[in-house]
């Protein structure tokens, strides 16, 4: 049976509803400047390389079709993946939820006798709160993506799928390094090259001395049992080749049926995410190869609410997401509020449709309203996820106040009766008495006008116009 992500573990639920958290973010001018600069830059780079491909729309359609096929055949493909990984010397573990996944990974690390792990592609592990579980078990996790490292050292939370520290500028990053990074040069400046060099020196020793790695995965190929990680810094290559033991935590939706299907996604993903023609580092591995790379490989297949999403015919396409962040970079709401306002490791438009489905809509009722429904996310998505339609679908599922239900029922009753509707139209002209843009609406109706303008009534209704002719 499908179940939602459990409460009390992981990072899918915020401490505040989105409107309240957004007000805090909007009051931070530095945050808004950081976001505008970063999203504008990424958006421009992405647009230029996408324009180079005359078949971009056909690639999008192919990606969408492949994802739809995968979701329609997920049980069979997952079993095929398990068979191939096992045959190649790996061990497959099935985790129904965050608690089970954390327990599996923690036990596996304990079995090695190590007390430190290096990490790459950490979004799924952030979803389940793995770092907290490891620390509680006496194991130190070290993030190796530069942005993830900044977030970890700053005791912060990620705010973007691709650039988790997008809300930080280089001066803030310098202060974090000086305060938290062991052995850092006290004369460190905020020049990007110096900051990157400081992180590289810190991580190099960690790479060479840590025997266990925990990774995520961008793709898993059911046909061969191969997993793939794409990245831009080279830290992934280090994590996936140097340690003795590799533990990969992967959402069950990351499957692709066949090796040749990567041809589509390895063109879509870099252009839509980083604005590159191809990823600088594409690492693939199949099980265990004697004498080469990790000699112990464990794959943890994570559900944590995904089968509940799959059960929804409208909402299931949210599982098609390839974590490119294109929807965040074009979203006017995200650009102004940032990722922390969403309260989930998955921010922006995709987070507004994915998080409420993973947790159950009652635990995230405000997120489907974190959108103007402008449709820019749909246009930008490389696998053509119709996010606006899913948002509307989830709004219909969200709990509504009794007063709102009563008002909507009264409106439906009125509109279903022509004479009553005609009288209501005449009465609507009195709305001028409610003040400019409806600001004078009485409670509880005044909440509607808090984020909307009440339209000015026309001088003549269509019925009056028609009657006169």
Phi, psi and omega in degrees: 000144180283135177229159180271167177300135184290153177280158174083005179213142177086188187227065176242350183236135179271167177279341182228153170298156184304315182302320180290316179294325180294324179299320178296315181295320182294338180276002182252097184294327179296318177301316182293323176294316179301314183294315182297317180297314184291313183292324178295318180297310181297318181299318180294314179299315181297316181300323182291317182283331175294322181296342179286341185260114179290341182253027182302316181294324177292323175297318177301315180296321178294317178299318178297317181294319179296320179292320178297319178296317181299314180295327179286344182233026189300314181302314181296317182292324177294319178294322177296318178300314180301317181298316183289319178296316180297318180296333181269008175099002177272169177238129182255132177240142180251125181243116182289329183208184184297318182298317180292318179297315179299320180294318180298310183295316180299317179296320180296320179292318179300324181295335179278343183081005181271157180237011177217142176229149171257150188229148175212150182054067195265009187298314179296323180288332173290322178305319185265357180071039183295320181304316180296321180293320179295315181298322178295336179265009178082022181247133182264117174270139178237115177285138183245344168296134185303312181295321178295323178296319178299316179297316182294313181295327179277005182050046188247187175235146178294150182231008181206146182291316183270320183238082188302334181257031183298337182279356180256140171261176189291332177293319178294321179296319177302315180298321179296315181297315180297326184277324193242340187271121180297136174075015182285147178293122181296345178268012181304133176261182179262019174291132183306321180296322179289321178296316179296321179295322179296316179295321181296317179297318180296317185283330185301314179297322181293317178302316188283344186243001183254130188259358180230134177236147174240126182233165164260199177205141174279321182214153170227132186259113183298324184297325187240345186079016181274141173247153183225139172233128176245138183199175189244352190250342183092349179295328178297318179300319178297312183295328186271350184239328187278319185292162176282327183235132178238126178242119181251125176254119188224132172297144186293347181276355185281006181290149161231147187294313190227160179304318184293342179293337178297336179305321181286309189287331178283353168266321182289312191297308184294324180291320182282337186260293186262357182072033179247155179285329175207158180287135179302323180232121173237109184252131178229144178212149180232103178061226184239135174246116183306127177080003183221112178078190181304136180264359174226119182234128178236132177246119179257113180270117190257128173267284175053045177102353185291324178292332174294321176294318181298332181286346181266115185297329179274314187281345187296337181293347173299335178286352177286346187304134178254016174058047180270336180076011180301324182293327178294320187288345178250357187277122179293331179288311179300319184299336182261332184255336185076179188278333185296333181296337181281343176072007185228156175295341177254097182268184174071192184302317181293324177294328180292339177254334183275312184301313180297333179280325178291324183267341193096135188299331181294335180273345180219054188289340184272341186296321178298346178265001180277053184198148174268359183059034181287337177089001181298327180295320179297317180295328184273336187297125182288345176244018169058044174285125181277075184299317180303320180293322178293322177301314179296319178301316181288327176299325178290336179272338183295146177295137181242145178299153180300322181297320180295317178299320181294318179296316180295321179295320179294321178296317179297318179298317182294314183291342180274358182230105189306315182295316179296323180295321179296319178295321179296323178297319178295319180294333182297337180295340179284356181297343176300336181286348183273004178094171182297128177060023176081015183292347180264010178300139180283159174298146000271006185289340183296337177296330180295322183277357180294329181232014180220154174259128176288122183298145174290133179293141179291153179294337181218130177281164178299321180299317179295318180299317182292321181296326182285352182241000000 
